[in-house]
Amino acid sequence: MFNRRRFGGRRSFVPRTNRYRAMPKSLDPRCFVRSAAPEVSQEVSITHNFVDFGLHASLLANLNKKGFEKPTSIQDSALKPALAGTDVLGLADTGTGKTLVFVLPILNKIILNKDETALIVAPTRELAVQIRDEIRIMTEGLGIYTSLLIGGADIKRQMDDLRRRPSIVVGTPGRLKDIYNRGCINFGNTRTVVLDEVDRMLDMGFVKDITMILGLIAKPRQTLLFSATVDDKVEAIARNFMVNPVKISVKTGACSNNVEQNVIKATGRTAKINALCGLLSKSDEFKKVIIFGRTKYGVEDISKDLIRAGFSVGAIHGNKRQNQRENVLRQFRNDQIKILIATDVAARGLDVKDVTHVINFDQPATYDDYVHRIGRTGRAGNLGYSLTFVD
């Protein structure tokens, strides 16, 4: 007999007061206060145009059609070795345009050889969806098919999708491993593999899954690895699975200089909600806001409180189905809703334009998480604002 508690019988009721993880040790509130200091005097020198890289004419046409005029700094530095087939270890923040650094070389290979296949691994569903969407933009009219393998979506449909023999597979580590174990995917013919935000994947405990997946991919291959930081774990992945990688860094610093950071003092949840409602009512200032909560239950409760207060909001967290999360993000990007509430995991890697404010309703567990959160605003040279609740 199986253990009902362990293997999927009805869950026992979890009291509301016990549903929340233990509060992490608070960071020093001084970490959350910093004046913005935009580096307006320094301009990054871009030495190439996209036409200089030898890309196929159809890719250049799509780049031009979508308004990509000049490469970003990471694209300017990394596209040449990536297109040459060299392994690349790229250090870049989210929002710097690194996706095209691996998408364009992959597509160039496939256009020249229809038998080429590639695997792109991302830490979260939302980032995987963003990558898939950017590939779709670049493959318009090219007949190149991409399959998306992520949790929270129908696995049977994804397995059926693989029968279409996609040229590119984009997925999260857990779902990729699950589908491989079911015998529905074979990496033996894959010649290009990308690990995006590998530091985050390792932080989330995917080191064994990544190691297994990389071990299944044939050699010789090209490995493109992107990370915001390089620690011993990332170095170990690079050392064991890359061959003489070119290391390229366009890091802009540990914290965005374009974000004005401050705290809000409030004691108790009721006081925090009241203060939050007061801020959000200033819609002429708080035009597009991401609010971070610590747990999925907390995010849901903030959402309900704000809806009761008359605000139009959307929430993304681990208990939401994937199609619900994608719909909320679509509404937020299209300004149908101006307030998004999210957990750290659900919002990892989000690239949404024109976010004016990040509000930390719950303090982050680590300073790295804080830096990631506030990086959702102050993008593309714009000034952003970050507010963190402290007792």
C-alpha positions in Angstrom: 0.0 0.0 0.0 1.2 3.5 -0.7 1.5 6.2 1.9 -1.6 8.4 1.4 0.1 11.4 2.9 3.1 11.1 0.6 1.7 9.9 -2.6 -1.2 12.1 -3.4 -4.2 11.4 -1.2 -6.2 14.4 0.0 -4.0 16.9 1.6 -4.5 17.6 5.2 -5.7 21.1 6.0 -2.9 23.5 6.7 -4.0 26.3 9.1 -3.6 29.7 7.7 -1.2 30.7 10.4 1.2 27.9 9.5 1.1 28.2 5.7 3.8 30.9 5.6 7.5 30.0 5.7 9.5 31.2 8.7 10.5 34.9 8.3 14.1 35.1 7.2 16.5 37.2 9.1 16.0 40.9 8.2 18.6 42.8 6.2 19.9 46.0 7.5 17.4 48.7 6.4 20.3 50.9 5.3 20.7 48.5 2.4 17.4 49.7 0.9 18.3 53.4 0.9 20.3 54.9 -2.0 20.0 57.8 -4.2 19.9 57.3 -8.0 23.2 58.2 -9.7 22.7 57.7 -13.5 25.9 57.5 -15.4 24.9 59.9 -18.1 28.5 61.0 -18.9 29.7 57.6 -20.0 28.7 56.2 -23.4 29.4 52.6 -24.3 31.3 52.4 -27.6 29.6 50.1 -30.0 32.0 49.0 -32.8 29.7 46.9 -35.0 26.4 47.0 -36.8 24.4 43.8 -37.2 25.4 43.6 -40.9 29.0 43.3 -39.8 28.6 39.8 -38.3 27.8 37.9 -41.5 24.3 37.0 -40.5 22.0 35.5 -43.1 20.0 38.1 -45.0 16.7 36.8 -43.7 17.8 37.4 -40.1 19.0 40.9 -41.0 15.7 41.6 -42.6 13.8 40.5 -39.4 16.1 42.5 -37.2 15.5 45.6 -39.4 11.7 44.9 -39.4 11.6 44.7 -35.6 13.5 47.9 -35.2 16.9 46.5 -34.0 19.2 49.1 -35.3 22.4 48.7 -33.4 23.7 45.8 -31.2 23.8 46.3 -27.4 27.1 46.1 -25.6 26.9 42.4 -24.9 25.8 41.7 -28.5 28.6 43.8 -29.8 31.2 41.9 -27.8 29.8 38.3 -27.9 28.1 37.8 -31.2 31.3 37.4 -33.2 32.7 34.4 -31.1 29.2 32.9 -30.7 28.7 33.0 -34.5 32.1 31.5 -35.0 31.1 28.4 -32.9 33.2 29.3 -29.9 32.0 28.5 -26.3 31.0 31.7 -24.6 30.7 32.5 -20.9 28.8 35.8 -20.8 28.3 37.9 -17.7 25.4 40.3 -18.2 22.5 41.7 -16.3 18.9 40.9 -17.3 17.7 43.4 -19.9 21.0 43.9 -21.6 19.9 42.0 -24.8 21.8 38.8 -24.1 19.0 36.7 -25.6 19.9 37.7 -29.1 23.5 36.7 -28.4 22.5 33.0 -28.4 19.3 33.2 -30.5 20.9 34.7 -33.6 23.8 32.2 -33.9 21.4 29.3 -33.4 19.1 30.6 -36.1 22.0 31.2 -38.4 23.1 27.6 -38.1 19.6 26.3 -38.7 19.1 28.4 -41.8 22.3 27.1 -43.3 21.7 23.5 -42.1 18.1 22.3 -41.5 19.4 19.3 -39.5 20.9 21.6 -36.8 19.1 21.5 -33.4 19.6 23.5 -30.2 18.5 23.3 -26.5 18.0 26.4 -24.4 17.6 25.9 -20.6 16.2 28.7 -18.4 15.5 28.7 -14.6 11.8 29.8 -14.7 8.8 29.3 -16.9 8.4 33.1 -17.5 12.0 33.5 -18.8 11.6 30.4 -21.0 8.4 31.9 -22.5 10.2 35.2 -23.1 13.0 33.4 -24.9 10.5 31.5 -27.0 8.7 34.7 -27.9 11.9 36.4 -28.9 12.7 33.4 -31.1 9.3 33.7 -32.8 10.0 37.4 -33.6 13.3 36.5 -35.2 12.0 33.5 -37.1 9.0 35.2 -38.7 8.6 33.7 -42.2 11.5 31.3 -41.8 9.6 28.1 -41.1 11.7 27.3 -38.0 9.7 25.6 -35.2 10.4 26.0 -31.5 9.0 23.8 -28.7 8.4 25.0 -25.2 8.8 22.5 -22.3 8.0 24.0 -18.9 6.1 23.0 -15.8 2.6 24.1 -15.1 1.5 23.2 -18.7 0.0 20.0 -20.1 3.0 17.6 -20.4 1.1 15.3 -22.8 0.6 18.2 -25.2 4.3 19.0 -24.9 5.3 15.4 -25.6 3.0 15.5 -28.7 4.6 18.8 -29.7 8.0 17.1 -29.8 6.7 14.8 -32.6 6.9 17.9 -34.9 10.6 17.6 -34.6 11.4 21.2 -33.5 14.7 22.7 -34.4 14.9 24.5 -31.0 13.7 23.3 -27.6 13.4 25.9 -24.8 12.7 24.5 -21.3 13.1 24.5 -17.6 15.4 21.9 -16.0 12.7 19.9 -14.1 10.4 19.5 -17.1 13.2 18.6 -19.5 14.4 15.9 -17.1 10.9 14.6 -16.7 10.2 14.4 -20.4 13.6 12.8 -21.0 12.9 10.1 -18.4 9.7 9.3 -20.2 11.7 8.6 -23.4 10.2 11.4 -25.4 13.3 13.5 -26.2 16.8 12.7 -27.4 19.6 15.1 -27.1 22.0 13.0 -29.1 21.8 15.1 -32.2 21.9 18.5 -30.4 25.0 20.5 -31.2 24.2 23.8 -29.4 23.2 24.2 -25.8 22.5 27.4 -23.9 22.2 27.9 -20.1 20.6 31.2 -19.4 20.8 32.7 -15.9 22.8 29.7 -14.8 23.6 31.2 -11.4 19.9 31.4 -10.6 19.4 27.8 -11.7 22.1 26.7 -9.4 20.6 28.7 -6.5 17.3 27.0 -7.2 18.9 23.6 -6.7 19.0 22.5 -10.3 22.7 21.5 -10.3 22.1 17.8 -10.7 19.5 18.3 -13.4 21.8 20.6 -15.4 24.7 18.2 -15.0 22.5 15.3 -16.2 21.2 17.3 -19.2 24.6 18.5 -20.3 26.0 14.9 -20.0 23.4 13.7 -22.5 24.4 16.2 -25.2 26.8 14.9 -27.8 30.3 16.3 -28.5 31.6 18.2 -30.2 29.1 20.9 -29.3 28.9 24.6 -28.7 28.0 25.7 -25.1 26.8 29.2 -24.4 26.5 30.0 -20.7 25.1 33.3 -19.3 25.1 34.4 -15.7 24.8 37.6 -13.7 27.6 36.3 -11.3 30.3 33.8 -11.4 31.0 31.8 -8.2 32.6 28.4 -7.6 29.5 26.5 -8.8 29.2 28.4 -12.1 33.0 28.0 -12.6 32.6 24.2 -12.1 29.9 24.0 -14.7 32.0 26.0 -17.1 35.2 24.0 -16.4 33.4 20.6 -16.8 31.2 21.3 -19.8 32.9 24.1 -21.9 36.0 24.0 -24.1 38.2 27.1 -24.0 35.3 29.5 -23.5 35.6 33.2 -24.3 34.6 35.1 -21.2 32.8 38.4 -21.9 31.5 40.7 -19.2 29.3 43.8 -19.6 28.1 43.9 -16.0 26.9 47.3 -15.0 27.5 46.9 -11.3 25.8 45.2 -8.3 22.9 47.6 -8.2 21.1 49.8 -10.7 22.4 53.3 -10.6 19.1 54.4 -12.2 17.0 53.4 -9.2 16.1 55.8 -6.4 15.8 53.6 -3.3 14.1 54.3 0.0 12.1 52.6 2.8 8.6 52.9 4.2 8.2 52.5 8.0 5.1 50.6 9.0 4.4 48.2 11.9 2.0 45.3 11.3 0.3 44.0 8.1 -2.7 46.3 8.3 -0.5 49.4 8.5 1.5 48.1 5.5 -1.7 47.5 3.4 -3.0 51.0 4.3 0.3 52.6 3.4 0.4 50.6 0.1 -3.1 51.7 -0.9 -2.1 55.3 -0.2 0.9 55.0 -2.5 -1.0 53.3 -5.3 -3.8 55.8 -5.2 -1.2 58.3 -6.6 -1.6 56.9 -10.1 0.1 59.9 -11.7 3.3 58.9 -9.9 2.9 55.1 -9.5 2.2 54.4 -13.2 3.4 50.8 -13.5 4.2 48.9 -10.3 5.6 45.5 -9.3 5.0 44.5 -5.7 7.1 41.7 -4.3 5.8 39.3 -1.6 7.7 36.6 0.0 5.4 33.6 -0.4 2.7 32.6 -2.9 0.1 32.7 -0.1 1.2 36.2 0.9 1.1 37.4 -2.7 -2.5 36.1 -3.1 -3.5 37.8 0.1 -2.0 41.2 -1.0 -3.9 40.7 -4.3 -7.2 40.2 -2.6 -6.7 43.2 -0.3 -5.9 45.5 -3.2 -8.8 44.2 -5.2 -11.1 44.9 -2.2 -9.6 48.4 -2.1 -10.7 49.0 -5.7 -7.4 48.5 -7.5 -7.0 46.4 -10.7 -4.2 44.0 -10.1 -2.7 40.7 -11.3 -0.7 38.2 -9.4 1.8 35.5 -10.4 3.1 32.8 -8.1 3.7 29.0 -8.0 0.1 28.0 -7.5 -1.1 29.7 -10.6 -1.5 27.7 -13.8 0.9 28.6 -16.5 -1.7 30.0 -18.8 -3.0 32.2 -15.9 0.5 33.5 -15.3 1.1 34.2 -19.0 -2.3 36.0 -19.3 -1.5 38.3 -16.3 1.9 39.1 -17.7 0.4 39.9 -21.1 -2.1 42.3 -19.4 0.7 44.0 -17.5 2.9 44.4 -20.5 -0.1 45.8 -22.5 -1.0 48.2 -19.7 -4.4 46.6 -19.2 -3.4 46.3 -15.5 -0.8 48.6 -13.9 -0.1 46.6 -10.8 1.6 43.2 -10.7 2.2 41.2 -7.5 4.7 38.4 -7.6 7.1 36.2 -5.7 10.8 36.1 -6.4 10.6 32.8 -8.3 7.7 33.7 -10.4 9.2 37.1 -11.4 12.8 35.9 -12.1 14.0 37.2 -15.4 11.0 39.3 -16.2 11.7 41.9 -18.8 8.8 44.4 -18.8 9.3 47.9 -20.1 8.4 51.2 -18.3 8.0 49.8 -14.7 8.1 53.0 -12.6 8.2 51.5 -9.1 9.2 48.3 -7.4 7.7 47.9 -3.9 9.0 45.3 -1.5 6.0 44.5 0.6 8.0 41.7 2.2 11.7 42.1 2.5 13.9 39.8 0.3 15.7 37.0 2.0 19.1 38.1 0.6 20.7 41.2 -0.8 21.1 39.5 -4.1 17.4 38.9 -4.3 16.9 42.6 -3.5 19.2 43.6 -6.4 17.3 41.4 -8.7 13.9 42.8 -7.6 14.8 46.4 -8.1 16.4 45.6 -11.4 12.8 45.4 -12.8 12.7 49.2 -12.9 15.2 51.9 -14.0 15.7 50.1 -17.3 16.9 51.4 -20.7 18.2 54.6 -19.1 15.0 55.5 -17.4 14.8 56.6 -13.7 13.1 54.0 -11.5 12.0 53.9 -7.8 12.2 51.2 -5.2 10.4 51.3 -1.8 10.9 48.6 0.9 8.6 48.2 3.9 10.5 48.0 7.2 9.3 47.9 10.8 
